[in-house]
């Protein structure tokens, strides 16, 4: 199979699994499937940028606006300097706004996060809550909203990543609200490079990194910690 064919097979399998279909031929390391003659061409394709899907955001009635300026917080990952989003509170994923009910319908949220180069992560700069006419923003509602959870949910959808860095396990972390690209608990094909990428992405979006690695790779917390230690020893993490 040509390098182009292998890349297309990879993308098709990734798309199929993200739609909930079974695909058992998802290659974990494409260069192993390529002849030496096509290796350089394959690696060129692997460095092509792909945008992370925003389908889940738009289907929930939310809109995303990003700045034209971008940064590269991690090699292979490009992110806008500013992310601005707004949408209804009652369509948030359940883990971000527990206990939301009919009385909160019509309440709108406005979120703005900016990338801080010194800290190497996104900071929540603005969180606005607006009630509709005859509505009210209550203390109970405010306590049910997870501000940093909003950053964690919204910001990864604005990333542009190379195919090389966006494997199925990384996809599990970047867009956990979509059908998993690989089933939880199946970590036999995951690599230390996957663990390192998820760890660094988690730091960028303010997610506990060990927890992120464990959940994305289907590992126990202790095992995830061991993987992270091994990744550091191999120079994949600072």
For each residue, the residues with C-beta under 8 A, 3 or more apart:
1: 5 6 9 33
2: 5 6 38
3: 6 7 34 38 39 41 42 45
4: 7 8 41 45
5: 1 2 8 9
6: 1 2 3 9 10 27 30 33 34 42
7: 3 4 10 11 30 42 45 46 163
8: 4 5 11 12
9: 1 5 6 12 13 25 27
10: 6 7 13 14 26 27 30 163
11: 7 8 14 15 163
12: 8 9 15 16 23
13: 9 10 16 17 23 25 26 27
14: 10 11 17 18 26 168 171 181
15: 11 12 18 19
16: 12 13 19 21 22 23
17: 13 14 20 21 22 23 26 168 179 180 181 182
18: 14 15 53 171 175 178 179 181
19: 15 16 179
20: 17 179
21: 16 17
22: 16 17
23: 12 13 16 17 26
24:
25: 9 13
26: 10 13 14 17 23 168 181 182
27: 6 9 10 13 30 32 33
28: 167 189 191
29: 32 191
30: 6 7 10 27 33 34 42 46
31: 34 39 42 43
32: 27 29
33: 1 6 27 30
34: 3 6 30 31 38 39 42
35: 38 39
36: 39
37:
38: 2 3 34 35 41 42
39: 3 31 34 35 36 42 43
40: 43 44
41: 3 4 38 44 45
42: 3 6 7 30 31 34 38 39 45 46
43: 31 39 40 46 47 164
44: 40 41 47 48
45: 3 4 7 41 42 48 163
46: 7 30 42 43 162 163 164
47: 43 44 162 163 164
48: 44 45 162 163
49: 78 160 161 162
50: 160 161 162 163 166
51: 159 160
52: 156 157 158 159 160 161 166 174 175
53: 18 56 157 175 178
54: 57 58 64 157 158
55: 58 59 178
56: 53 59 60 157 175 177 178
57: 54 60 62 63 64 85 87 154 157
58: 54 55 61 62 63
59: 55 56
60: 56 57 87 88 91 92 93
61: 58 87 88 91
62: 57 58 85 86 87 88 91 154
63: 57 58 85 86 87
64: 54 57 83 84 85 154 157 158
65: 83 84 85
66: 80 82 83 84 158
67: 70 80 81 82 83
68: 80
69: 80 81 82
70: 67 78 79 80 81 160
71: 78 79 80 81 115 117
72: 75 77 78 79
73: 77 79 115 120 121 200 204
74: 77 165 197 200 201 204
75: 72 165
76: 161 162 164 165 197
77: 72 73 74 159 160 161 162 165 201 204
78: 49 70 71 72 159 160 161
79: 70 71 72 73 115 122 155 158 159 160 204
80: 66 67 68 69 70 71 83 115 158
81: 67 69 70 71 114 115
82: 66 67 69 112 113 114 115
83: 64 65 66 67 80 111 112 113 114 122 154 155 158
84: 64 65 66 110 111 112
85: 57 62 63 64 65 110 111 112 150 154
86: 62 63 108 109 110 111
87: 57 60 61 62 63 91 92 108 109
88: 60 61 62 91 92 105 106 107 108 109
89: 92 97 100 104 107 108 109 129 141 145
90: 97 100 104 105 106 107
91: 60 61 62 87 88
92: 60 87 88 89 96 97 100 109 145 150 153
93: 60 96 97 153 177
94: 97 98
95: 98 146 149
96: 92 93 145 146 149 150 153
97: 89 90 92 93 94 100 144 145 146
98: 94 95 144
99: 140 144
100: 89 90 92 97 104 141 144
101: 104
102: 105
103:
104: 89 90 100 101 107 141
105: 88 90 102
106: 88 90 131 132 135
107: 88 89 90 104 129 130 131 132 135 137 141
108: 86 87 88 89 129 130 132
109: 86 87 88 89 92 127 128 129 145 150
110: 84 85 86 126 127 128 129 130
111: 83 84 85 86 124 126 127 128 150 151 154
112: 82 83 84 85 124 125 126 127
113: 82 83 122 123 124 125 151 154 155
114: 81 82 83 122 123 125
115: 71 73 79 80 81 82 121 122 123 204
116: 119 120 121 122 123
117: 71 120
118:
119: 116 123
120: 73 116 117 203 204
121: 73 115 116 203 204 205 206
122: 79 83 113 114 115 116 151 155 204 205 206
123: 113 114 115 116 119
124: 111 112 113 127 147 148 150 151
125: 112 113 114
126: 110 111 112
127: 109 110 111 112 124 145 147 150
128: 109 110 111
129: 89 107 108 109 110 137 141 142 145
130: 107 108 110 137
131: 106 107 135 136 137
132: 106 107 108 135
133:
134:
135: 106 107 131 132
136: 131
137: 107 129 130 131 141 142
138: 141 142
139: 142 143
140: 99 143 144
141: 89 100 104 107 129 137 138 144 145
142: 129 137 138 139 145
143: 139 140
144: 97 98 99 100 140 141
145: 89 92 96 97 109 127 129 141 142 150
146: 95 96 97 149 150
147: 124 127 150 151
148: 124 151 152 206
149: 95 96 146 152 153
150: 85 92 96 109 111 124 127 145 146 147 153 154
151: 111 113 122 124 147 148 154 155 205 206
152: 148 149 155 156 205 206 207
153: 92 93 96 149 150 156 157 177
154: 57 62 64 83 85 111 113 150 151 157 158
155: 79 83 113 122 151 152 158 159 204 205
156: 52 152 153 159 173 174 175 201 205
157: 52 53 54 56 57 64 153 154 174 175
158: 52 54 64 66 79 80 83 154 155
159: 51 52 77 78 79 155 156 174
160: 49 50 51 52 70 77 78 79
161: 49 50 52 76 77 78 165 166 170 174
162: 46 47 48 49 50 76 77 165 166
163: 7 10 11 45 46 47 48 50 166
164: 43 46 47 76
165: 74 75 76 77 161 162 170 197
166: 50 52 161 162 163 170 171 174
167: 28 170 171 194 197
168: 14 17 26 171 172 181 182
169: 172 173 181 182 190 194 198 216 217
170: 161 165 166 167 173 174 194 197 198 201 216
171: 14 18 166 167 168 174 175 178 181
172: 168 169 175 176 180 181 182 184 215 216 217
173: 156 169 170 176 198 201 202 212 215 216
174: 52 156 157 159 161 166 170 171 201
175: 18 52 53 56 156 157 171 172 178
176: 172 173 180 215 216
177: 56 93 153
178: 18 53 55 56 171 175
179: 17 18 19 20
180: 17 172 176 183 184
181: 14 17 18 26 168 169 171 172
182: 17 26 168 169 172 186 189 218
183: 180 186 218
184: 172 180 215 218
185: 218
186: 182 183 189 218
187: 190 217 218 219
188:
189: 28 182 186
190: 169 187 194 195 217 218
191: 28 29 194 195
192: 195 196 227 230 231 234 236
193: 196 197 231 236
194: 167 169 170 190 191 197 198 216 217
195: 190 191 192 198 199 213 217 224 227 228 231 236
196: 192 193 199 200 228 231 236 237
197: 74 76 165 167 170 193 194 200 201
198: 169 170 173 194 195 201 202 209 212 213 216 217
199: 195 196 202 203 209 210 212 213 228 231 237
200: 73 74 196 197 203 204 209 237
201: 74 77 156 170 173 174 197 198 204 205 207 212
202: 173 198 199 205 207 208 209 211 212 213
203: 120 121 199 200 206 207 209
204: 73 74 77 79 115 120 121 122 155 200 201
205: 121 122 151 152 155 156 201 202
206: 121 122 148 151 152 203
207: 152 201 202 203 211 212
208: 202 211 212
209: 198 199 200 202 203 212 213 228
210: 199 213 214 221 224 225 228
211: 202 207 208 214 215 221
212: 173 198 199 201 202 207 208 209 215 216
213: 195 198 199 202 209 210 216 217 219 224 227 228
214: 210 211 217 218 219 220 221 223 224
215: 172 173 176 184 211 212 218
216: 169 170 172 173 176 194 198 212 213
217: 169 172 187 190 194 195 198 213 214 224 227
218: 182 183 184 185 186 187 190 214 215
219: 187 213 214 223 224 227
220: 214 223 224
221: 210 211 214 224 225
222: 225 226
223: 214 219 220 226 227
224: 195 210 213 214 217 219 220 221 227 228
225: 210 221 222 228 229
226: 222 223 229 230
227: 192 195 213 217 219 223 224 230 231
228: 195 196 199 209 210 213 224 225 231 232 237
229: 225 226 232 233
230: 192 226 227 233 234
231: 192 193 195 196 199 227 228 234 236 237
232: 228 229 235 236 237 238
233: 229 230
234: 192 230 231
235: 232
236: 192 193 195 196 231 232
237: 196 199 200 228 231 232
238: 232
